[in-house]
């Protein structure tokens, strides 16, 4: 199976369209989305529609939940809060219903999908250090945990027996083709695909990931 993994689209229709055009040239069996479909950008409804059209399995992000009143917008900084309030006013009843149906976490074997950290997904903590990675991968019950929220692509390998990280990759050149082992008793992996609509890694291009479970390769 070949999975497309998207995250943090943030209502950026131009970026989402560019990514979907690339994916149309690939053999993709299923699309997974790690939340924050909306917020900041100008086209929340159109981005939701495009994801629904490709039957993406989607978990909720903090912007998604804030727009339906399930997360206090005062938690956000001024710019993000203004974006939430503007976005909420643009959404139809059907859009709001779709956002309410996004779970905080879900499993699509061999993946666990979550927007932030796994132990307390409702907090939307940013997974930014080794301790948080170890905690999430210790909590994870599948081979691979897919996370978003930071807008920074990364690949992490965890040795379960010794409870330590054995590989952490953030270099774009290295992330282009990464092998992993299909040994859930010994290993866990964490993959952040980066952001489609608002990259924060110094590269303005939309970022996404393809995971090929037959070849056991991750490509960011």
Secondary structure, DSSP 8 states (H G I E B T S, - for coil): -EEEEE---TT-HHHHHHHHHHHTTS--SEEEE-S--SSSSS-HHHHHHHHHHTT-EEB--HHHHHHTTSS-GGGS-HHHHHHHHHHHHH--HHHHHHHHT-BSEEEETTEEEESS-STTGGG-----SHHHHHHHHHH--SSEEEE-SS---EEEEEETTTTEEEEEE--HHHHTSEE----TTTEEEEEE---SSS--SS--S---EEEETTTTEEE-
